[in-house]
Amino acid sequence: MNSTVSESPDLADQVERLEAMNAPERIQWAITHCEERLILTSSFGAQAAVCLHLATKMLPNIPIVLIDTGYLFPETYRFIDLLSEKLRLNLKIFRSPVSPAWQEARWGKLWEQGNRGIEEYNRINKVLPMKQALETLQPRGWLAGLRRAQSQSRSTVPVMVKDGDCMKIHPIIDWSDRQVHEYLSANNLPYHPLWHQNYLTIGDTHTTRRVDGDVSEEQARFFGLKRECGIHEGINPNYSI
């Protein structure tokens, strides 16, 4: 992330108050403080239905930003269709202007080119489209479903950070896996279908692995070289293709 809670006493105070709230209260705080100019990003991963349901109950027409790399699992695309219909999502899809086939023709399979190749792939297919989403939608607030329990890299993420001029709020940051399961069950919401096949973190087909005896959740993305794709590490305004 490109900003921290130490930026100002006011920000630190807001973070402290948000930490004491529950998820619906955090979303209501965001709605009020951002005058309903909010977006929710979703990768439509294993437990995506939680934040989608929480947010759309309170702000039904909130733009749901999906970054489509063109390499998502077929099950993910079908899951997007399922939840879009079930929750009547206001889906906003952003992609790289360079198609997957054209990228491979120009640069080969970047995800097979070590850590630098993966970072370049993520920059082109995830970070830059997210930058375009922010420039297009101009939100004052950005909701995201990060949870500290998901990985070591997220274990110290604050409930709210500043990303440029936008407040980025994580309503379920402190939820456990059990709380997620109970919420999904109570509201008749599905997990991603691949979750039932031990895919606990779900991204692109070429950089996502099943979690089993030899592969931990930390190693299940990007061949264990990194955990984050870059979207939740801050948007650099100088990025360009």
C-alpha positions in Angstrom: 0.0 0.0 0.0 1.3 3.5 -0.8 -0.1 5.1 2.4 -0.2 4.2 6.0 -2.1 5.2 9.1 0.8 7.3 10.3 0.1 10.0 7.7 -2.0 12.2 9.9 -3.6 12.2 13.4 -7.0 12.5 11.7 -6.5 9.4 9.6 -5.2 7.5 12.6 -8.3 8.5 14.6 -10.6 7.3 11.8 -8.8 4.0 11.6 -9.1 3.5 15.4 -12.8 4.1 15.2 -13.3 1.8 12.3 -11.4 -1.0 14.0 -14.0 -0.9 16.8 -16.9 -1.2 14.4 -18.5 -4.3 12.8 -18.6 -4.9 9.0 -22.0 -3.3 8.3 -21.1 -0.3 10.5 -17.8 0.1 8.5 -19.8 0.1 5.2 -22.3 2.6 6.5 -19.4 4.8 7.7 -18.0 4.6 4.1 -21.3 5.4 2.5 -21.8 8.5 4.8 -18.2 9.8 4.6 -17.9 9.2 0.8 -21.4 10.5 0.0 -22.2 7.2 -1.7 -19.3 7.6 -4.2 -18.1 4.1 -3.5 -16.8 1.2 -5.5 -16.3 -2.4 -4.4 -13.5 -4.5 -6.0 -14.0 -8.2 -6.3 -11.9 -10.9 -7.9 -14.9 -13.3 -7.4 -12.6 -15.6 -5.5 -13.4 -18.3 -3.0 -15.4 -16.2 -0.5 -16.3 -13.2 -2.7 -20.1 -13.5 -2.0 -19.7 -12.1 1.5 -18.6 -8.6 0.7 -20.8 -8.5 -2.4 -23.8 -9.3 -0.3 -22.9 -7.0 2.6 -22.3 -4.0 0.3 -25.2 -4.4 -2.1 -27.7 -4.8 0.8 -26.7 -1.3 1.9 -25.9 0.3 -1.4 -27.7 -1.8 -4.1 -26.2 0.0 -7.1 -22.6 0.2 -5.9 -20.3 -0.3 -8.9 -18.6 -3.7 -8.6 -15.2 -3.5 -10.2 -13.9 -6.7 -11.8 -10.4 -6.8 -13.3 -10.6 -9.4 -16.1 -7.2 -10.7 -17.2 -8.7 -13.1 -19.8 -7.1 -16.0 -17.9 -9.7 -16.6 -15.2 -11.0 -20.1 -14.7 -14.2 -21.1 -16.6 -15.7 -21.7 -13.2 -14.9 -18.1 -12.2 -16.6 -16.7 -15.2 -19.7 -18.8 -14.4 -19.5 -17.8 -10.8 -19.5 -14.1 -11.8 -22.6 -14.7 -13.9 -24.3 -16.6 -11.0 -23.6 -13.9 -8.4 -24.4 -11.0 -10.9 -27.8 -12.4 -11.4 -28.5 -13.5 -7.8 -27.4 -10.2 -6.3 -28.2 -7.9 -9.3 -24.7 -6.6 -9.4 -23.8 -3.3 -11.1 -20.7 -4.9 -12.7 -18.0 -2.8 -14.2 -15.4 -4.8 -16.1 -11.9 -3.4 -16.8 -9.2 -5.1 -18.9 -5.8 -4.4 -20.4 -6.1 -2.8 -23.9 -3.6 -5.5 -25.1 -5.4 -8.8 -25.4 -4.0 -12.0 -23.9 -3.1 -13.4 -27.3 -1.4 -10.2 -28.3 0.6 -10.1 -25.1 1.8 -13.6 -25.6 2.8 -12.8 -29.2 4.8 -9.7 -28.0 6.3 -10.9 -24.7 5.7 -14.6 -24.4 4.2 -16.1 -21.3 5.3 -13.5 -18.8 4.2 -15.6 -15.8 6.9 -18.2 -16.8 9.6 -15.6 -16.7 10.4 -15.5 -12.9 9.4 -12.8 -10.4 10.0 -9.9 -12.8 7.9 -11.5 -15.4 5.1 -12.1 -13.0 5.3 -8.5 -11.8 5.1 -7.2 -15.4 2.2 -9.5 -16.1 0.4 -8.2 -13.0 1.2 -4.6 -13.9 -0.3 -4.9 -17.4 -3.3 -7.0 -16.5 -4.3 -6.0 -13.0 -2.6 -2.8 -11.8 -3.1 -0.7 -14.9 -6.7 -1.7 -15.4 -7.4 -0.9 -11.7 -5.8 2.5 -12.3 -8.2 3.0 -15.3 -11.1 1.9 -13.1 -10.3 4.6 -10.5 -9.8 7.3 -13.2 -13.1 6.4 -14.9 -15.3 6.0 -11.8 -13.7 8.6 -9.6 -14.7 7.1 -6.3 -14.1 8.7 -2.9 -14.1 5.3 -1.2 -13.0 1.9 -2.2 -14.3 -1.3 -0.5 -12.3 -4.5 -0.7 -12.7 -7.9 0.9 -9.2 -8.3 2.3 -8.9 -10.3 5.6 -5.9 -10.6 7.9 -6.5 -14.3 8.3 -5.9 -14.9 4.6 -2.1 -14.7 4.6 1.0 -13.5 6.3 1.2 -10.6 3.8 -2.2 -9.3 4.9 -1.8 -10.0 8.6 -1.1 -6.4 9.5 -3.3 -4.6 6.9 -5.2 -1.7 8.6 -9.0 -1.5 8.3 -8.6 1.6 6.2 -5.8 3.2 4.2 -5.5 6.1 1.8 -4.7 5.2 -1.8 -4.1 8.5 -3.5 -7.2 10.6 -3.0 -9.3 7.6 -2.2 -10.1 6.0 1.1 -9.7 2.2 0.9 -11.8 0.4 3.5 -11.7 -3.3 4.4 -15.1 -4.1 6.1 -14.3 -7.8 6.9 -10.6 -7.3 7.6 -10.8 -9.0 11.1 -13.2 -11.8 10.1 -12.1 -15.4 10.7 -12.7 -18.3 8.2 -15.5 -19.5 10.6 -17.3 -16.1 10.4 -17.1 -16.2 6.6 -18.6 -19.7 6.6 -21.3 -18.8 9.0 -22.3 -15.7 7.0 -22.4 -17.6 3.7 -24.5 -20.3 5.3 -26.9 -17.9 7.0 -27.5 -16.0 3.8 -27.6 -19.0 1.4 -24.6 -17.8 -0.5 -22.2 -20.0 -2.4 -18.4 -20.4 -2.2 -16.6 -20.3 -5.5 -17.1 -23.8 -7.0 -13.3 -24.5 -7.0 -13.2 -24.0 -3.3 -14.7 -27.4 -2.9 -11.7 -28.8 -4.8 -9.2 -27.3 -2.4 -8.5 -24.1 -4.3 -8.5 -21.7 -1.3 -7.1 -18.7 -3.2 -8.3 -18.3 -6.8 -6.8 -16.2 -9.5 -5.6 -16.9 -13.0 -5.4 -20.5 -14.4 -1.7 -20.4 -14.9 -0.7 -19.1 -11.5 -3.2 -20.7 -9.2 -2.6 -24.1 -7.6 -4.7 -26.4 -5.4 -3.8 -26.5 -1.7 -2.8 -30.0 -0.7 -0.1 -31.7 1.4 2.8 -30.3 -0.7 1.4 -26.9 -1.4 0.4 -24.4 1.3 -2.0 -21.5 0.8 0.9 -19.1 0.7 2.5 -21.2 -2.2 -0.8 -21.6 -4.1 -0.4 -18.3 -6.0 2.4 -17.2 -8.3 4.4 -20.4 -7.7 5.1 -19.2 -4.1 7.2 -16.3 -5.4 4.7 -13.7 -4.2 1.2 -13.5 -2.7 -0.2 -10.1 -3.9 -0.9 -9.2 -7.5 -0.3 -5.5 -7.0 -3.8 -4.1 -6.9 -3.8 -3.9 -3.1 -0.3 -2.5 -2.9 -1.1 1.0 -4.0 -1.7 2.5 -7.4 1.4 4.3 -8.9 0.1 7.2 -10.9 3.2 7.0 -13.2 2.4 3.5 -14.4 2.0 3.2 -18.2 2.0 0.4 -20.7 
